[in-house]
């Protein structure tokens, strides 16, 4: 009986805190300043409650990109509500396909939520043509640290190494993320160089190993796959 009473008091306190946060937010968000509105969303997300989550989630696809980024990163803090927050973040990826910095913020949020249910979507974005978006997807996978990410990361590493080994001048490319290129500034190679850094960081974060090439990772994985477990 006492436990039930204490739980009721805690919930009432949480509701009061959320209501006060929403009231502060209404005033702060009225600012014409993008910076002030972004801060207002970030501050709202510091109070984790279903009400604040629902209000902040509305800004994943509304207002300017800076406000959307604040909402995406803010939702990453709702670890007690991840079953609600993860689908909201995933659902905001497609509507922001013209805003790569927002998608980067979404993957940052997903990584913080650390929920394996997000991985199928995260893995798909390994092939995104935008290097920063793809790198953010790898970073999210590295933060979540699941064995299920290792095979797709190694597969992508092999394709990226192929591009890095090609002579500049365009043509060819790995399936799924070919970018027209040519001349001395091959965008495929520029993407591959940037993404490779994120790939290695993700693999090292997941496995705690320090290999640096696809061949080394493949040899290590072929030996360890049957028994490998993620270490804390």
C-alpha positions in Angstrom: 0.0 0.0 0.0 2.8 2.4 0.9 4.6 1.5 -2.4 1.5 2.4 -4.4 1.1 5.7 -2.5 4.8 6.6 -3.2 4.4 5.7 -6.9 1.4 7.9 -7.1 3.2 10.8 -5.5 6.2 10.3 -7.9 3.9 10.3 -10.9 2.2 13.4 -9.7 5.5 15.1 -9.3 6.6 14.1 -12.8 3.4 15.4 -14.2 3.9 18.7 -12.4 7.5 19.0 -13.6 6.4 18.2 -17.2 3.6 20.8 -17.1 6.0 23.4 -15.8 8.5 22.5 -18.5 5.8 22.8 -21.2 4.8 26.2 -19.9 8.4 27.5 -20.0 8.7 26.1 -23.5 5.7 27.9 -24.8 7.2 31.2 -23.7 10.7 30.5 -24.9 9.6 29.1 -28.3 7.7 32.3 -29.1 11.1 33.9 -29.9 11.8 34.9 -33.5 15.4 33.8 -33.0 16.3 30.4 -34.4 18.9 29.9 -31.8 16.5 30.7 -29.0 13.9 28.3 -30.4 16.5 25.6 -30.7 17.5 26.1 -27.1 13.9 26.0 -26.0 13.5 22.6 -27.6 16.7 21.3 -26.1 15.6 22.6 -22.6 12.2 20.9 -23.0 13.9 17.6 -23.7 15.8 17.7 -20.4 12.5 16.9 -18.7 11.7 13.3 -19.7 8.0 12.6 -19.7 5.5 11.4 -22.2 4.1 14.9 -22.6 7.5 16.6 -23.3 8.4 13.7 -25.6 5.2 14.2 -27.6 5.7 18.0 -27.8 9.4 17.7 -28.8 8.8 15.0 -31.4 6.6 17.4 -33.4 9.7 19.4 -34.2 11.5 16.5 -35.9 9.7 17.6 -39.1 8.7 21.2 -38.3 10.5 24.5 -38.2 14.0 25.1 -39.6 16.8 22.5 -39.6 18.5 23.8 -36.4 15.3 23.3 -34.4 14.8 19.9 -35.9 18.4 18.9 -35.0 17.7 20.1 -31.4 14.6 17.9 -31.3 16.4 14.8 -32.7 19.4 15.1 -30.3 17.0 15.9 -27.4 14.9 12.7 -28.0 18.1 10.8 -27.7 17.9 11.5 -23.9 14.6 9.8 -23.5 16.1 6.5 -22.5 13.2 5.6 -20.2 10.8 6.1 -23.2 13.0 4.6 -25.9 10.1 2.4 -27.2 8.3 5.6 -28.1 11.3 7.7 -29.1 13.0 5.2 -31.5 10.1 4.9 -33.9 9.6 8.7 -33.9 13.2 9.3 -34.8 13.2 6.6 -37.5 10.0 8.0 -38.9 11.6 11.4 -39.3 14.5 10.2 -41.5 12.6 10.2 -44.8 10.9 13.5 -44.3 14.4 15.0 -43.7 16.1 13.5 -46.8 16.9 17.0 -48.0 18.3 17.9 -44.7 21.4 15.8 -44.1 22.4 17.6 -40.9 19.0 16.7 -39.4 19.5 13.1 -40.4 22.9 13.2 -38.7 21.2 14.5 -35.5 18.6 11.7 -35.8 21.3 9.0 -35.9 23.0 10.7 -32.9 19.8 10.4 -31.0 19.3 6.8 -32.0 22.8 5.9 -30.9 22.2 7.5 -27.5 18.9 5.5 -27.1 20.9 2.3 -27.6 18.0 0.2 -28.9 18.7 -2.7 -31.3 15.3 -2.3 -32.9 16.8 0.7 -34.7 19.6 -1.3 -36.4 17.8 -2.5 -39.5 17.2 1.1 -40.5 20.6 2.2 -39.4 22.2 -0.5 -41.5 20.3 0.7 -44.6 21.8 4.1 -44.2 25.4 2.7 -44.4 25.0 3.2 -48.2 23.7 6.8 -48.1 25.4 8.9 -50.7 26.0 11.7 -48.2 29.2 10.9 -46.4 28.2 12.6 -43.2 24.8 10.8 -43.1 26.5 7.4 -43.7 29.2 8.2 -41.1 26.5 9.1 -38.6 24.8 5.7 -39.3 28.0 3.9 -38.6 28.5 5.9 -35.4 25.0 4.9 -34.3 25.8 1.3 -34.9 29.0 1.6 -33.0 27.2 3.2 -30.1 24.6 0.4 -30.0 27.2 -2.3 -30.2 25.4 -5.3 -31.6 26.9 -8.4 -33.2 24.3 -8.1 -36.0 26.1 -5.0 -37.2 29.5 -6.7 -37.8 28.7 -8.5 -41.1 27.1 -5.4 -42.8 29.9 -3.2 -41.7 32.6 -5.5 -43.0 30.8 -5.9 -46.3 30.6 -2.1 -46.7 34.2 -1.8 -45.7 35.2 -4.0 -48.6 33.3 -1.9 -51.0 34.8 1.3 -49.7 38.3 -0.1 -49.9 37.7 -1.0 -53.5 36.8 2.6 -54.3 39.8 3.9 -52.3 42.1 1.6 -54.4 40.8 2.8 -57.7 42.5 5.5 -59.8 40.7 8.8 -59.8 38.5 9.5 -62.8 35.0 8.2 -62.0 33.3 5.2 -63.3 32.5 2.0 -61.5 31.7 2.1 -57.8 30.0 0.0 -55.3 26.4 -1.0 -55.7 23.9 1.1 -53.8 26.0 4.3 -53.4 27.5 5.1 -56.8 28.0 8.8 -57.3 28.8 10.3 -60.7 32.4 11.5 -60.6 35.3 12.4 -62.8 38.5 14.4 -63.0 40.8 14.9 -60.0 38.0 15.5 -57.5 36.2 12.2 -57.5 33.3 12.4 -55.1 33.2 8.6 -54.7 36.7 8.6 -53.3 36.1 11.6 -51.1 33.0 9.9 -49.7 34.9 6.6 -49.3 37.8 8.3 -47.4 35.5 10.0 -45.0 33.2 7.0 -44.4 36.2 4.7 -43.9 37.1 6.6 -40.7 33.6 6.1 -39.3 33.6 2.4 -40.3 36.8 1.7 -38.4 35.6 3.6 -35.3 32.3 1.7 -35.3 34.0 -1.7 -35.6 36.5 -0.9 -32.9 33.7 0.4 -30.7 31.7 -2.8 -31.1 34.5 -5.3 -30.9 37.2 -3.6 -28.9 39.6 -4.8 -31.6 42.0 -2.6 -33.5 42.3 -4.1 -37.0 42.5 -1.5 -39.8 41.7 -3.4 -43.1 38.7 -5.4 -44.4 41.0 -8.4 -44.9 42.2 -8.3 -41.3 38.6 -7.8 -40.0 37.4 -10.7 -42.1 40.1 -13.1 -40.9 39.4 -12.1 -37.3 35.6 -12.4 -37.7 35.9 -15.8 -39.4 37.7 -17.1 -36.4 35.6 -15.4 -33.7 32.1 -15.3 -35.2 30.9 -18.6 -33.6 31.8 -17.6 -30.1 32.1 -13.8 -30.1 30.1 -11.9 -27.4 29.9 -8.1 -26.8 32.0 -7.1 -23.8 30.8 -4.3 -21.5 
